[in-house]
Amino acid sequence: MRADHWSGVDLNQLRVLDALLRTSSTVRAARELGLTQSAISHALRRLRDVFEDPLFVRVGRRLVPTERALALRVPLEEARAALERVFRPQEAFDPATLRTTFRLVAADYAELVVLPGLMRALGAEAPGVELSVVMLGDELEDALQRGDADLAIGGRFRERAGLVYRALRRDPLVCVVRRDGLHDGRRMTLRRYLAARHVLVSPRGLPGGIVDDRLAALGHERHVVLRTPSFQTALAVVSVSDLVTTVPRSLVESYPPAGLATLAAPIDLPEIRFGLLFSASRREDSSHRWLRQRIVSLVGVGGGAAL
């Protein structure tokens, strides 16, 4: 049999071969497949050309398979079973039966915003689901592309081939100070902001950031005395010092620390885009899609790519 003969074979002809092997009759094969005997005969002629073998010889009223045809019986049964699995209707997804661990990438800001509500929902709807959360810094997109992580939550993601971003909401930046320290009832002016010492939070360890880029565009620079990847650490330090930190507002709303005051920033700052990043290969994964939808329902939708 020449390899190029396969270009002229379709699935219906293989179904005919499978039926003939099981029934040894063109009449019964035609009845089983809902075809005419003429169609069965035509398919058999084509199959004989492809395999360069008679495949069946007539003995009385029966078709007897040749050795070549008999050798095809098991592969055809395996192929039929595989195709049935491919075209079998997908069962309804039930999160209560799910048993898996999702690997999430998130800074502590995203953890505080998402995890309390998400863990409560998982306990009620999917008790077999476990989460493992890590903060990968500058390797985040690489981990998603390699399949080492299932989902990233937060902001400042890079666009990469094969990754999908789903925006959830936008989060304004606010200044946080110690209530009995820098907060004396006055607003945070640009002069006071530039004169203060600052805590800069950089979960990914990248230089600069939204605040410093904006200040540089205005010809200013702030005095940063502490850089940390942790938002909670920044708030803890500010609560016992005269330092200032500039963080997303939902962080303070989700985890309001005692003894701190929130002030409007003295300059216009772009809002943080808070969303999900995941591999395009997981877009149609039922369990993954359910997890994304659950996070969206907890955090709120702000537009973006489809789930």
PyMOL commands that set and color helices and strands:
alter all, ss='L'
color gray80, all
select helices_A, chain A and resi 3-8+11-23+26-33+37-51+67-71+73-87+95-97+108-125+137-146+190-195+210-217+231-238+249-254+280-282+286-299
alter helices_A, ss='H'
color red, helices_A
select strands_A, chain A and resi 56-59+62-65+100-106+129-134+151-154+163-171+173-178+197-201+223-228+244-248+260-264+272-279
alter strands_A, ss='S'
color yellow, strands_A
deselect
rebuild
show_as cartoon
